[in-house]
Amino acid sequence: MQNSFGLNIASATIALLGFTFLSINLAFNSLLFKNCQSTLSPDLCIYLGGLVSLMLIPTLLELSITISVSAMWCKANGCSSREAISLPFNSVEL
C-alpha cells in the first residue's frame, strides 16, 4: 500500500511538470504556431499547436485523478498520523 501511495505522488508530480511544460510551450509558441510557414504543409504548424493543446487535456486528467486517489488514500489510512505501521508476521511451519 505504501508503494502505491508513493507511485501516486510520483505520478502527480510528473503530471504537474508535464502540464507546466505544455502550458509554457503553448503560451510561448502560440504566435509561432500561427505565423509559421511550413515547407511541407501550410497547416502543419496549426496541427502542432492543436496537438500541444490536446496533450494538455489528458495531462490535466492524470493530475486530477492522482491527486484524488492520493487524497482518498490519506483519508482512509490516516496519512497525518506518524505511527509506525507494522504488518503481522506470517510464518509457515512445516
PDB file of N, CA, C and O in Angstrom:
ATOM      1  N   MET A   1       0.815  -1.192   0.000  1.00  0.00           N
ATOM      2  CA  MET A   1       0.000   0.000   0.000  1.00  0.00           C
ATOM      3  C   MET A   1       0.858   1.254   0.000  1.00  0.00           C
ATOM      4  O   MET A   1       0.509   2.246  -0.640  1.00  0.00           O
ATOM      5  N   GLN A   2       1.964   1.218   0.704  1.00  0.00           N
ATOM      6  CA  GLN A   2       2.839   2.388   0.745  1.00  0.00           C
ATOM      7  C   GLN A   2       3.439   2.662  -0.633  1.00  0.00           C
ATOM      8  O   GLN A   2       3.606   3.815  -1.031  1.00  0.00           O
ATOM      9  N   ASN A   3       3.764   1.583  -1.358  1.00  0.00           N
ATOM     10  CA  ASN A   3       4.326   1.757  -2.696  1.00  0.00           C
ATOM     11  C   ASN A   3       3.311   2.389  -3.641  1.00  0.00           C
ATOM     12  O   ASN A   3       3.671   3.223  -4.472  1.00  0.00           O
ATOM     13  N   SER A   4       2.056   1.999  -3.520  1.00  0.00           N
ATOM     14  CA  SER A   4       1.000   2.569  -4.356  1.00  0.00           C
ATOM     15  C   SER A   4       0.850   4.054  -4.086  1.00  0.00           C
ATOM     16  O   SER A   4       0.699   4.843  -5.019  1.00  0.00           O
ATOM     17  N   PHE A   5       0.891   4.441  -2.825  1.00  0.00           N
ATOM     18  CA  PHE A   5       0.791   5.856  -2.472  1.00  0.00           C
ATOM     19  C   PHE A   5       1.995   6.627  -2.999  1.00  0.00           C
ATOM     20  O   PHE A   5       1.848   7.737  -3.511  1.00  0.00           O
ATOM     21  N   GLY A   6       3.167   6.052  -2.879  1.00  0.00           N
ATOM     22  CA  GLY A   6       4.379   6.706  -3.387  1.00  0.00           C
ATOM     23  C   GLY A   6       4.343   6.887  -4.894  1.00  0.00           C
ATOM     24  O   GLY A   6       4.755   7.926  -5.411  1.00  0.00           O
ATOM     25  N   LEU A   7       3.853   5.879  -5.598  1.00  0.00           N
ATOM     26  CA  LEU A   7       3.745   5.994  -7.054  1.00  0.00           C
ATOM     27  C   LEU A   7       2.678   7.006  -7.462  1.00  0.00           C
ATOM     28  O   LEU A   7       2.831   7.680  -8.480  1.00  0.00           O
ATOM     29  N   ASN A   8       1.608   7.124  -6.691  1.00  0.00           N
ATOM     30  CA  ASN A   8       0.612   8.147  -6.973  1.00  0.00           C
ATOM     31  C   ASN A   8       1.198   9.547  -6.798  1.00  0.00           C
ATOM     32  O   ASN A   8       0.910  10.445  -7.589  1.00  0.00           O
ATOM     33  N   ILE A   9       2.004   9.728  -5.781  1.00  0.00           N
ATOM     34  CA  ILE A   9       2.651  11.032  -5.564  1.00  0.00           C
ATOM     35  C   ILE A   9       3.634  11.314  -6.702  1.00  0.00           C
ATOM     36  O   ILE A   9       3.696  12.437  -7.203  1.00  0.00           O
ATOM     37  N   ALA A  10       4.396  10.311  -7.110  1.00  0.00           N
ATOM     38  CA  ALA A  10       5.339  10.493  -8.229  1.00  0.00           C
ATOM     39  C   ALA A  10       4.585  10.810  -9.519  1.00  0.00           C
ATOM     40  O   ALA A  10       5.014  11.667 -10.292  1.00  0.00           O
ATOM     41  N   SER A  11       3.469  10.126  -9.755  1.00  0.00           N
ATOM     42  CA  SER A  11       2.683  10.377 -10.956  1.00  0.00           C
ATOM     43  C   SER A  11       2.089  11.778 -10.944  1.00  0.00           C
ATOM     44  O   SER A  11       2.046  12.445 -11.978  1.00  0.00           O
ATOM     45  N   ALA A  12       1.631  12.226  -9.783  1.00  0.00           N
ATOM     46  CA  ALA A  12       1.087  13.581  -9.680  1.00  0.00           C
ATOM     47  C   ALA A  12       2.174  14.626  -9.926  1.00  0.00           C
ATOM     48  O   ALA A  12       1.921  15.648 -10.564  1.00  0.00           O
ATOM     49  N   THR A  13       3.363  14.376  -9.431  1.00  0.00           N
ATOM     50  CA  THR A  13       4.472  15.311  -9.638  1.00  0.00           C
ATOM     51  C   THR A  13       4.853  15.387 -11.115  1.00  0.00           C
ATOM     52  O   THR A  13       5.068  16.474 -11.652  1.00  0.00           O
ATOM     53  N   ILE A  14       4.934  14.249 -11.757  1.00  0.00           N
ATOM     54  CA  ILE A  14       5.296  14.223 -13.183  1.00  0.00           C
ATOM     55  C   ILE A  14       4.191  14.850 -14.026  1.00  0.00           C
ATOM     56  O   ILE A  14       4.479  15.556 -14.993  1.00  0.00           O
ATOM     57  N   ALA A  15       2.926  14.601 -13.670  1.00  0.00           N
ATOM     58  CA  ALA A  15       1.812  15.214 -14.400  1.00  0.00           C
ATOM     59  C   ALA A  15       1.814  16.723 -14.225  1.00  0.00           C
ATOM     60  O   ALA A  15       1.507  17.456 -15.165  1.00  0.00           O
ATOM     61  N   LEU A  16       2.158  17.194 -13.031  1.00  0.00           N
ATOM     62  CA  LEU A  16       2.237  18.640 -12.801  1.00  0.00           C
ATOM     63  C   LEU A  16       3.355  19.258 -13.626  1.00  0.00           C
ATOM     64  O   LEU A  16       3.185  20.331 -14.205  1.00  0.00           O
ATOM     65  N   LEU A  17       4.494  18.584 -13.682  1.00  0.00           N
ATOM     66  CA  LEU A  17       5.597  19.073 -14.514  1.00  0.00           C
ATOM     67  C   LEU A  17       5.221  19.066 -15.995  1.00  0.00           C
ATOM     68  O   LEU A  17       5.517  20.018 -16.717  1.00  0.00           O
ATOM     69  N   GLY A  18       4.573  17.998 -16.446  1.00  0.00           N
ATOM     70  CA  GLY A  18       4.145  17.923 -17.836  1.00  0.00           C
ATOM     71  C   GLY A  18       3.139  19.002 -18.185  1.00  0.00           C
ATOM     72  O   GLY A  18       3.225  19.616 -19.248  1.00  0.00           O
ATOM     73  N   PHE A  19       2.177  19.238 -17.288  1.00  0.00           N
ATOM     74  CA  PHE A  19       1.195  20.287 -17.515  1.00  0.00           C
ATOM     75  C   PHE A  19       1.867  21.659 -17.579  1.00  0.00           C
ATOM     76  O   PHE A  19       1.519  22.494 -18.413  1.00  0.00           O
ATOM     77  N   THR A  20       2.832  21.878 -16.689  1.00  0.00           N
ATOM     78  CA  THR A  20       3.550  23.154 -16.679  1.00  0.00           C
ATOM     79  C   THR A  20       4.335  23.342 -17.969  1.00  0.00           C
ATOM     80  O   THR A  20       4.262  24.406 -18.585  1.00  0.00           O
ATOM     81  N   PHE A  21       5.076  22.336 -18.381  1.00  0.00           N
ATOM     82  CA  PHE A  21       5.868  22.451 -19.611  1.00  0.00           C
ATOM     83  C   PHE A  21       4.994  22.631 -20.847  1.00  0.00           C
ATOM     84  O   PHE A  21       5.318  23.435 -21.721  1.00  0.00           O
ATOM     85  N   LEU A  22       3.894  21.893 -20.928  1.00  0.00           N
ATOM     86  CA  LEU A  22       2.999  22.034 -22.076  1.00  0.00           C
ATOM     87  C   LEU A  22       2.339  23.413 -22.094  1.00  0.00           C
ATOM     88  O   LEU A  22       2.165  24.001 -23.162  1.00  0.00           O
ATOM     89  N   SER A  23       1.973  23.930 -20.926  1.00  0.00           N
ATOM     90  CA  SER A  23       1.368  25.261 -20.860  1.00  0.00           C
ATOM     91  C   SER A  23       2.352  26.339 -21.280  1.00  0.00           C
ATOM     92  O   SER A  23       2.000  27.260 -22.017  1.00  0.00           O
ATOM     93  N   ILE A  24       3.591  26.220 -20.806  1.00  0.00           N
ATOM     94  CA  ILE A  24       4.620  27.196 -21.192  1.00  0.00           C
ATOM     95  C   ILE A  24       4.898  27.100 -22.683  1.00  0.00           C
ATOM     96  O   ILE A  24       5.038  28.120 -23.358  1.00  0.00           O
ATOM     97  N   ASN A  25       4.978  25.883 -23.199  1.00  0.00           N
ATOM     98  CA  ASN A  25       5.205  25.683 -24.630  1.00  0.00           C
ATOM     99  C   ASN A  25       4.085  26.302 -25.445  1.00  0.00           C
ATOM    100  O   ASN A  25       4.344  26.968 -26.448  1.00  0.00           O
ATOM    101  N   LEU A  26       2.863  26.095 -25.035  1.00  0.00           N
ATOM    102  CA  LEU A  26       1.719  26.642 -25.762  1.00  0.00           C
ATOM    103  C   LEU A  26       1.681  28.164 -25.662  1.00  0.00           C
ATOM    104  O   LEU A  26       1.356  28.841 -26.638  1.00  0.00           O
ATOM    105  N   ALA A  27       2.011  28.706 -24.488  1.00  0.00           N
ATOM    106  CA  ALA A  27       1.971  30.158 -24.302  1.00  0.00           C
ATOM    107  C   ALA A  27       3.044  30.862 -25.134  1.00  0.00           C
ATOM    108  O   ALA A  27       2.771  31.872 -25.782  1.00  0.00           O
ATOM    109  N   PHE A  28       4.256  30.327 -25.113  1.00  0.00           N
ATOM    110  CA  PHE A  28       5.347  30.996 -25.823  1.00  0.00           C
ATOM    111  C   PHE A  28       5.333  30.733 -27.324  1.00  0.00           C
ATOM    112  O   PHE A  28       5.804  31.557 -28.107  1.00  0.00           O
ATOM    113  N   ASN A  29       4.798  29.593 -27.720  1.00  0.00           N
ATOM    114  CA  ASN A  29       4.840  29.241 -29.137  1.00  0.00           C
ATOM    115  C   ASN A  29       3.514  29.428 -29.860  1.00  0.00           C
ATOM    116  O   ASN A  29       3.399  29.043 -31.023  1.00  0.00           O
ATOM    117  N   SER A  30       2.515  30.003 -29.211  1.00  0.00           N
ATOM    118  CA  SER A  30       1.221  30.163 -29.875  1.00  0.00           C
ATOM    119  C   SER A  30       1.331  31.113 -31.069  1.00  0.00           C
ATOM    120  O   SER A  30       0.739  30.853 -32.117  1.00  0.00           O
ATOM    121  N   LEU A  31       2.077  32.207 -30.923  1.00  0.00           N
ATOM    122  CA  LEU A  31       2.271  33.109 -32.059  1.00  0.00           C
ATOM    123  C   LEU A  31       3.140  32.462 -33.126  1.00  0.00           C
ATOM    124  O   LEU A  31       2.942  32.686 -34.320  1.00  0.00           O
ATOM    125  N   LEU A  32       4.093  31.667 -32.694  1.00  0.00           N
ATOM    126  CA  LEU A  32       4.948  30.970 -33.646  1.00  0.00           C
ATOM    127  C   LEU A  32       4.148  29.960 -34.455  1.00  0.00           C
ATOM    128  O   LEU A  32       4.373  29.802 -35.655  1.00  0.00           O
ATOM    129  N   PHE A  33       3.195  29.260 -33.786  1.00  0.00           N
ATOM    130  CA  PHE A  33       2.351  28.303 -34.493  1.00  0.00           C
ATOM    131  C   PHE A  33       1.444  29.007 -35.501  1.00  0.00           C
ATOM    132  O   PHE A  33       1.193  28.482 -36.586  1.00  0.00           O
ATOM    133  N   LYS A  34       0.955  30.191 -35.145  1.00  0.00           N
ATOM    134  CA  LYS A  34       0.048  30.908 -36.039  1.00  0.00           C
ATOM    135  C   LYS A  34       0.770  31.521 -37.231  1.00  0.00           C
ATOM    136  O   LYS A  34       0.219  31.560 -38.330  1.00  0.00           O
ATOM    137  N   ASN A  35       1.988  31.997 -37.033  1.00  0.00           N
ATOM    138  CA  ASN A  35       2.735  32.675 -38.095  1.00  0.00           C
ATOM    139  C   ASN A  35       3.728  31.763 -38.804  1.00  0.00           C
ATOM    140  O   ASN A  35       4.558  32.237 -39.579  1.00  0.00           O
ATOM    141  N   CYS A  36       3.653  30.494 -38.553  1.00  0.00           N
ATOM    142  CA  CYS A  36       4.614  29.543 -39.119  1.00  0.00           C
ATOM    143  C   CYS A  36       4.294  29.261 -40.584  1.00  0.00           C
ATOM    144  O   CYS A  36       3.137  29.078 -40.960  1.00  0.00           O
ATOM    145  N   GLN A  37       5.324  29.232 -41.386  1.00  0.00           N
ATOM    146  CA  GLN A  37       5.187  28.867 -42.800  1.00  0.00           C
ATOM    147  C   GLN A  37       5.978  27.583 -43.014  1.00  0.00           C
ATOM    148  O   GLN A  37       7.186  27.618 -43.249  1.00  0.00           O
ATOM    149  N   SER A  38       5.304  26.479 -42.933  1.00  0.00           N
ATOM    150  CA  SER A  38       5.959  25.190 -43.076  1.00  0.00           C
ATOM    151  C   SER A  38       6.225  24.898 -44.550  1.00  0.00           C
ATOM    152  O   SER A  38       5.416  25.236 -45.414  1.00  0.00           O
ATOM    153  N   THR A  39       7.351  24.275 -44.826  1.00  0.00           N
ATOM    154  CA  THR A  39       7.678  23.913 -46.202  1.00  0.00           C
ATOM    155  C   THR A  39       6.901  22.675 -46.652  1.00  0.00           C
ATOM    156  O   THR A  39       6.671  22.489 -47.847  1.00  0.00           O
ATOM    157  N   LEU A  40       6.497  21.831 -45.704  1.00  0.00           N
ATOM    158  CA  LEU A  40       5.768  20.622 -46.057  1.00  0.00           C
ATOM    159  C   LEU A  40       4.289  20.900 -46.307  1.00  0.00           C
ATOM    160  O   LEU A  40       3.741  20.506 -47.336  1.00  0.00           O
ATOM    161  N   SER A  41       3.666  21.563 -45.383  1.00  0.00           N
ATOM    162  CA  SER A  41       2.237  21.840 -45.482  1.00  0.00           C
ATOM    163  C   SER A  41       1.950  23.134 -44.725  1.00  0.00           C
ATOM    164  O   SER A  41       2.497  23.337 -43.641  1.00  0.00           O
ATOM    165  N   PRO A  42       1.117  24.003 -45.259  1.00  0.00           N
ATOM    166  CA  PRO A  42       0.839  25.249 -44.544  1.00  0.00           C
ATOM    167  C   PRO A  42       0.066  25.032 -43.244  1.00  0.00           C
ATOM    168  O   PRO A  42       0.128  25.868 -42.343  1.00  0.00           O
ATOM    169  N   ASP A  43      -0.653  23.931 -43.139  1.00  0.00           N
ATOM    170  CA  ASP A  43      -1.442  23.671 -41.939  1.00  0.00           C
ATOM    171  C   ASP A  43      -0.685  22.879 -40.876  1.00  0.00           C
ATOM    172  O   ASP A  43      -1.224  22.617 -39.800  1.00  0.00           O
ATOM    173  N   LEU A  44       0.555  22.496 -41.167  1.00  0.00           N
ATOM    174  CA  LEU A  44       1.307  21.656 -40.237  1.00  0.00           C
ATOM    175  C   LEU A  44       1.528  22.345 -38.897  1.00  0.00           C
ATOM    176  O   LEU A  44       1.395  21.707 -37.853  1.00  0.00           O
ATOM    177  N   CYS A  45       1.858  23.616 -38.902  1.00  0.00           N
ATOM    178  CA  CYS A  45       2.102  24.329 -37.644  1.00  0.00           C
ATOM    179  C   CYS A  45       0.822  24.484 -36.831  1.00  0.00           C
ATOM    180  O   CYS A  45       0.864  24.451 -35.602  1.00  0.00           O
ATOM    181  N   ILE A  46      -0.307  24.652 -37.499  1.00  0.00           N
ATOM    182  CA  ILE A  46      -1.585  24.735 -36.790  1.00  0.00           C
ATOM    183  C   ILE A  46      -1.898  23.396 -36.139  1.00  0.00           C
ATOM    184  O   ILE A  46      -2.395  23.348 -35.014  1.00  0.00           O
ATOM    185  N   TYR A  47      -1.607  22.310 -36.846  1.00  0.00           N
ATOM    186  CA  TYR A  47      -1.828  20.983 -36.277  1.00  0.00           C
ATOM    187  C   TYR A  47      -0.926  20.745 -35.072  1.00  0.00           C
ATOM    188  O   TYR A  47      -1.358  20.137 -34.092  1.00  0.00           O
ATOM    189  N   LEU A  48       0.313  21.212 -35.127  1.00  0.00           N
ATOM    190  CA  LEU A  48       1.224  21.044 -33.993  1.00  0.00           C
ATOM    191  C   LEU A  48       0.723  21.799 -32.777  1.00  0.00           C
ATOM    192  O   LEU A  48       0.786  21.291 -31.657  1.00  0.00           O
ATOM    193  N   GLY A  49       0.224  23.011 -32.991  1.00  0.00           N
ATOM    194  CA  GLY A  49      -0.362  23.763 -31.879  1.00  0.00           C
ATOM    195  C   GLY A  49      -1.577  23.068 -31.309  1.00  0.00           C
ATOM    196  O   GLY A  49      -1.790  23.073 -30.097  1.00  0.00           O
ATOM    197  N   GLY A  50      -2.377  22.468 -32.179  1.00  0.00           N
ATOM    198  CA  GLY A  50      -3.544  21.727 -31.718  1.00  0.00           C
ATOM    199  C   GLY A  50      -3.165  20.483 -30.943  1.00  0.00           C
ATOM    200  O   GLY A  50      -3.834  20.125 -29.973  1.00  0.00           O
ATOM    201  N   LEU A  51      -2.101  19.822 -31.360  1.00  0.00           N
ATOM    202  CA  LEU A  51      -1.651  18.627 -30.635  1.00  0.00           C
ATOM    203  C   LEU A  51      -1.166  18.971 -29.239  1.00  0.00           C
ATOM    204  O   LEU A  51      -1.432  18.239 -28.285  1.00  0.00           O
ATOM    205  N   VAL A  52      -0.455  20.083 -29.119  1.00  0.00           N
ATOM    206  CA  VAL A  52       0.008  20.503 -27.789  1.00  0.00           C
ATOM    207  C   VAL A  52      -1.195  20.823 -26.912  1.00  0.00           C
ATOM    208  O   VAL A  52      -1.215  20.483 -25.729  1.00  0.00           O
ATOM    209  N   SER A  53      -2.196  21.476 -27.490  1.00  0.00           N
ATOM    210  CA  SER A  53      -3.411  21.778 -26.731  1.00  0.00           C
ATOM    211  C   SER A  53      -4.134  20.506 -26.305  1.00  0.00           C
ATOM    212  O   SER A  53      -4.627  20.415 -25.181  1.00  0.00           O
ATOM    213  N   LEU A  54      -4.197  19.532 -27.194  1.00  0.00           N
ATOM    214  CA  LEU A  54      -4.869  18.278 -26.856  1.00  0.00           C
ATOM    215  C   LEU A  54      -4.097  17.457 -25.831  1.00  0.00           C
ATOM    216  O   LEU A  54      -4.703  16.713 -25.059  1.00  0.00           O
ATOM    217  N   MET A  55      -2.781  17.576 -25.811  1.00  0.00           N
ATOM    218  CA  MET A  55      -1.994  16.851 -24.809  1.00  0.00           C
ATOM    219  C   MET A  55      -2.209  17.426 -23.414  1.00  0.00           C
ATOM    220  O   MET A  55      -1.986  16.735 -22.420  1.00  0.00           O
ATOM    221  N   LEU A  56      -2.639  18.678 -23.330  1.00  0.00           N
ATOM    222  CA  LEU A  56      -2.919  19.271 -22.025  1.00  0.00           C
ATOM    223  C   LEU A  56      -4.095  18.586 -21.335  1.00  0.00           C
ATOM    224  O   LEU A  56      -4.105  18.466 -20.110  1.00  0.00           O
ATOM    225  N   ILE A  57      -5.072  18.142 -22.096  1.00  0.00           N
ATOM    226  CA  ILE A  57      -6.283  17.561 -21.515  1.00  0.00           C
ATOM    227  C   ILE A  57      -5.989  16.256 -20.763  1.00  0.00           C
ATOM    228  O   ILE A  57      -6.370  16.149 -19.598  1.00  0.00           O
ATOM    229  N   PRO A  58      -5.322  15.248 -21.380  1.00  0.00           N
ATOM    230  CA  PRO A  58      -5.048  14.030 -20.598  1.00  0.00           C
ATOM    231  C   PRO A  58      -4.046  14.257 -19.468  1.00  0.00           C
ATOM    232  O   PRO A  58      -4.085  13.557 -18.457  1.00  0.00           O
ATOM    233  N   THR A  59      -3.152  15.229 -19.634  1.00  0.00           N
ATOM    234  CA  THR A  59      -2.212  15.521 -18.561  1.00  0.00           C
ATOM    235  C   THR A  59      -2.951  16.100 -17.357  1.00  0.00           C
ATOM    236  O   THR A  59      -2.668  15.732 -16.217  1.00  0.00           O
ATOM    237  N   LEU A  60      -3.886  16.996 -17.606  1.00  0.00           N
ATOM    238  CA  LEU A  60      -4.684  17.557 -16.527  1.00  0.00           C
ATOM    239  C   LEU A  60      -5.586  16.496 -15.900  1.00  0.00           C
ATOM    240  O   LEU A  60      -5.801  16.501 -14.688  1.00  0.00           O
ATOM    241  N   LEU A  61      -6.109  15.597 -16.712  1.00  0.00           N
ATOM    242  CA  LEU A  61      -6.923  14.497 -16.206  1.00  0.00           C
ATOM    243  C   LEU A  61      -6.097  13.569 -15.311  1.00  0.00           C
ATOM    244  O   LEU A  61      -6.555  13.157 -14.245  1.00  0.00           O
ATOM    245  N   GLU A  62      -4.883  13.245 -15.748  1.00  0.00           N
ATOM    246  CA  GLU A  62      -3.998  12.411 -14.930  1.00  0.00           C
ATOM    247  C   GLU A  62      -3.685  13.088 -13.604  1.00  0.00           C
ATOM    248  O   GLU A  62      -3.686  12.442 -12.556  1.00  0.00           O
ATOM    249  N   LEU A  63      -3.419  14.378 -13.649  1.00  0.00           N
ATOM    250  CA  LEU A  63      -3.107  15.124 -12.434  1.00  0.00           C
ATOM    251  C   LEU A  63      -4.281  15.098 -11.462  1.00  0.00           C
ATOM    252  O   LEU A  63      -4.093  14.866 -10.268  1.00  0.00           O
ATOM    253  N   SER A  64      -5.475  15.330 -11.961  1.00  0.00           N
ATOM    254  CA  SER A  64      -6.639  15.348 -11.065  1.00  0.00           C
ATOM    255  C   SER A  64      -6.940  13.959 -10.499  1.00  0.00           C
ATOM    256  O   SER A  64      -7.339  13.840  -9.340  1.00  0.00           O
ATOM    257  N   ILE A  65      -6.753  12.914 -11.301  1.00  0.00           N
ATOM    258  CA  ILE A  65      -7.013  11.557 -10.808  1.00  0.00           C
ATOM    259  C   ILE A  65      -6.000  11.162  -9.744  1.00  0.00           C
ATOM    260  O   ILE A  65      -6.377  10.612  -8.709  1.00  0.00           O
ATOM    261  N   THR A  66      -4.732  11.431  -9.980  1.00  0.00           N
ATOM    262  CA  THR A  66      -3.715  11.016  -8.997  1.00  0.00           C
ATOM    263  C   THR A  66      -3.838  11.809  -7.703  1.00  0.00           C
ATOM    264  O   THR A  66      -3.611  11.262  -6.624  1.00  0.00           O
ATOM    265  N   ILE A  67      -4.191  13.081  -7.790  1.00  0.00           N
ATOM    266  CA  ILE A  67      -4.381  13.859  -6.565  1.00  0.00           C
ATOM    267  C   ILE A  67      -5.605  13.342  -5.802  1.00  0.00           C
ATOM    268  O   ILE A  67      -5.575  13.242  -4.576  1.00  0.00           O
ATOM    269  N   SER A  68      -6.670  13.016  -6.520  1.00  0.00           N
ATOM    270  CA  SER A  68      -7.874  12.492  -5.870  1.00  0.00           C
ATOM    271  C   SER A  68      -7.607  11.152  -5.198  1.00  0.00           C
ATOM    272  O   SER A  68      -8.018  10.933  -4.059  1.00  0.00           O
ATOM    273  N   VAL A  69      -6.924  10.261  -5.898  1.00  0.00           N
ATOM    274  CA  VAL A  69      -6.630   8.940  -5.328  1.00  0.00           C
ATOM    275  C   VAL A  69      -5.704   9.069  -4.122  1.00  0.00           C
ATOM    276  O   VAL A  69      -5.891   8.376  -3.122  1.00  0.00           O
ATOM    277  N   SER A  70      -4.717   9.939  -4.207  1.00  0.00           N
ATOM    278  CA  SER A  70      -3.808  10.136  -3.074  1.00  0.00           C
ATOM    279  C   SER A  70      -4.538  10.730  -1.876  1.00  0.00           C
ATOM    280  O   SER A  70      -4.282  10.340  -0.737  1.00  0.00           O
ATOM    281  N   ALA A  71      -5.441  11.668  -2.125  1.00  0.00           N
ATOM    282  CA  ALA A  71      -6.208  12.260  -1.029  1.00  0.00           C
ATOM    283  C   ALA A  71      -7.124  11.227  -0.384  1.00  0.00           C
ATOM    284  O   ALA A  71      -7.255  11.199   0.840  1.00  0.00           O
ATOM    285  N   MET A  72      -7.762  10.377  -1.192  1.00  0.00           N
ATOM    286  CA  MET A  72      -8.617   9.333  -0.629  1.00  0.00           C
ATOM    287  C   MET A  72      -7.792   8.322   0.156  1.00  0.00           C
ATOM    288  O   MET A  72      -8.241   7.826   1.189  1.00  0.00           O
ATOM    289  N   TRP A  73      -6.580   8.007  -0.328  1.00  0.00           N
ATOM    290  CA  TRP A  73      -5.721   7.060   0.383  1.00  0.00           C
ATOM    291  C   TRP A  73      -5.316   7.633   1.734  1.00  0.00           C
ATOM    292  O   TRP A  73      -5.313   6.929   2.744  1.00  0.00           O
ATOM    293  N   CYS A  74      -4.974   8.922   1.740  1.00  0.00           N
ATOM    294  CA  CYS A  74      -4.588   9.563   3.005  1.00  0.00           C
ATOM    295  C   CYS A  74      -5.755   9.582   3.983  1.00  0.00           C
ATOM    296  O   CYS A  74      -5.579   9.331   5.175  1.00  0.00           O
ATOM    297  N   LYS A  75      -6.941   9.878   3.476  1.00  0.00           N
ATOM    298  CA  LYS A  75      -8.109   9.932   4.344  1.00  0.00           C
ATOM    299  C   LYS A  75      -8.426   8.559   4.920  1.00  0.00           C
ATOM    300  O   LYS A  75      -8.798   8.454   6.089  1.00  0.00           O
ATOM    301  N   ALA A  76      -8.287   7.518   4.131  1.00  0.00           N
ATOM    302  CA  ALA A  76      -8.606   6.163   4.587  1.00  0.00           C
ATOM    303  C   ALA A  76      -7.548   5.595   5.516  1.00  0.00           C
ATOM    304  O   ALA A  76      -7.874   4.821   6.415  1.00  0.00           O
ATOM    305  N   ASN A  77      -6.288   5.961   5.318  1.00  0.00           N
ATOM    306  CA  ASN A  77      -5.204   5.348   6.082  1.00  0.00           C
ATOM    307  C   ASN A  77      -4.568   6.263   7.109  1.00  0.00           C
ATOM    308  O   ASN A  77      -3.540   5.907   7.684  1.00  0.00           O
ATOM    309  N   GLY A  78      -5.132   7.407   7.354  1.00  0.00           N
ATOM    310  CA  GLY A  78      -4.580   8.294   8.378  1.00  0.00           C
ATOM    311  C   GLY A  78      -3.209   8.798   8.013  1.00  0.00           C
ATOM    312  O   GLY A  78      -2.242   8.541   8.729  1.00  0.00           O
ATOM    313  N   CYS A  79      -3.108   9.501   6.929  1.00  0.00           N
ATOM    314  CA  CYS A  79      -1.822   9.980   6.430  1.00  0.00           C
ATOM    315  C   CYS A  79      -1.180  10.985   7.385  1.00  0.00           C
ATOM    316  O   CYS A  79       0.044  11.111   7.414  1.00  0.00           O
ATOM    317  N   SER A  80      -1.983  11.693   8.159  1.00  0.00           N
ATOM    318  CA  SER A  80      -1.428  12.718   9.040  1.00  0.00           C
ATOM    319  C   SER A  80      -0.808  12.122  10.296  1.00  0.00           C
ATOM    320  O   SER A  80       0.035  12.765  10.920  1.00  0.00           O
ATOM    321  N   SER A  81      -1.198  10.916  10.683  1.00  0.00           N
ATOM    322  CA  SER A  81      -0.602  10.304  11.867  1.00  0.00           C
ATOM    323  C   SER A  81       0.773   9.747  11.531  1.00  0.00           C
ATOM    324  O   SER A  81       1.004   9.238  10.435  1.00  0.00           O
ATOM    325  N   ARG A  82       1.658   9.851  12.474  1.00  0.00           N
ATOM    326  CA  ARG A  82       3.041   9.408  12.278  1.00  0.00           C
ATOM    327  C   ARG A  82       3.325   8.086  12.986  1.00  0.00           C
ATOM    328  O   ARG A  82       4.457   7.830  13.397  1.00  0.00           O
ATOM    329  N   GLU A  83       2.317   7.260  13.127  1.00  0.00           N
ATOM    330  CA  GLU A  83       2.502   5.970  13.778  1.00  0.00           C
ATOM    331  C   GLU A  83       3.234   5.015  12.850  1.00  0.00           C
ATOM    332  O   GLU A  83       3.095   5.076  11.629  1.00  0.00           O
ATOM    333  N   ALA A  84       4.000   4.150  13.444  1.00  0.00           N
ATOM    334  CA  ALA A  84       4.680   3.122  12.661  1.00  0.00           C
ATOM    335  C   ALA A  84       3.658   2.059  12.271  1.00  0.00           C
ATOM    336  O   ALA A  84       2.885   1.580  13.101  1.00  0.00           O
ATOM    337  N   ILE A  85       3.673   1.712  11.023  1.00  0.00           N
ATOM    338  CA  ILE A  85       2.752   0.688  10.534  1.00  0.00           C
ATOM    339  C   ILE A  85       3.487  -0.640  10.531  1.00  0.00           C
ATOM    340  O   ILE A  85       4.528  -0.790   9.891  1.00  0.00           O
ATOM    341  N   SER A  86       2.931  -1.597  11.253  1.00  0.00           N
ATOM    342  CA  SER A  86       3.559  -2.923  11.282  1.00  0.00           C
ATOM    343  C   SER A  86       2.559  -3.936  10.777  1.00  0.00           C
ATOM    344  O   SER A  86       1.390  -3.933  11.160  1.00  0.00           O
ATOM    345  N   LEU A  87       3.030  -4.779   9.933  1.00  0.00           N
ATOM    346  CA  LEU A  87       2.203  -5.835   9.382  1.00  0.00           C
ATOM    347  C   LEU A  87       2.424  -7.100  10.184  1.00  0.00           C
ATOM    348  O   LEU A  87       3.526  -7.349  10.673  1.00  0.00           O
ATOM    349  N   PRO A  88       1.374  -7.904  10.320  1.00  0.00           N
ATOM    350  CA  PRO A  88       1.555  -9.166  11.070  1.00  0.00           C
ATOM    351  C   PRO A  88       2.524 -10.089  10.344  1.00  0.00           C
ATOM    352  O   PRO A  88       2.532 -10.185   9.116  1.00  0.00           O
ATOM    353  N   PHE A  89       3.336 -10.759  11.145  1.00  0.00           N
ATOM    354  CA  PHE A  89       4.324 -11.669  10.593  1.00  0.00           C
ATOM    355  C   PHE A  89       3.656 -12.990  10.275  1.00  0.00           C
ATOM    356  O   PHE A  89       3.037 -13.605  11.144  1.00  0.00           O
ATOM    357  N   ASN A  90       3.777 -13.423   9.045  1.00  0.00           N
ATOM    358  CA  ASN A  90       3.214 -14.699   8.624  1.00  0.00           C
ATOM    359  C   ASN A  90       4.320 -15.748   8.597  1.00  0.00           C
ATOM    360  O   ASN A  90       5.280 -15.627   7.837  1.00  0.00           O
ATOM    361  N   SER A  91       4.185 -16.751   9.410  1.00  0.00           N
ATOM    362  CA  SER A  91       5.176 -17.812   9.398  1.00  0.00           C
ATOM    363  C   SER A  91       4.501 -19.107   8.994  1.00  0.00           C
ATOM    364  O   SER A  91       3.362 -19.385   9.369  1.00  0.00           O
ATOM    365  N   VAL A  92       5.208 -19.862   8.248  1.00  0.00           N
ATOM    366  CA  VAL A  92       4.709 -21.144   7.787  1.00  0.00           C
ATOM    367  C   VAL A  92       5.512 -22.223   8.496  1.00  0.00           C
ATOM    368  O   VAL A  92       6.729 -22.319   8.333  1.00  0.00           O
ATOM    369  N   GLU A  93       4.815 -23.033   9.284  1.00  0.00           N
ATOM    370  CA  GLU A  93       5.509 -24.100   9.986  1.00  0.00           C
ATOM    371  C   GLU A  93       5.378 -25.375   9.193  1.00  0.00           C
ATOM    372  O   GLU A  93       4.298 -25.727   8.720  1.00  0.00           O
ATOM    373  N   LEU A  94       6.472 -26.048   9.058  1.00  0.00           N
ATOM    374  CA  LEU A  94       6.489 -27.316   8.315  1.00  0.00           C
ATOM    375  C   LEU A  94       6.343 -28.497   9.219  1.00  0.00           C
ATOM    376  O   LEU A  94       6.338 -29.636   8.751  1.00  0.00           O
TER     377      LEU A  94
END
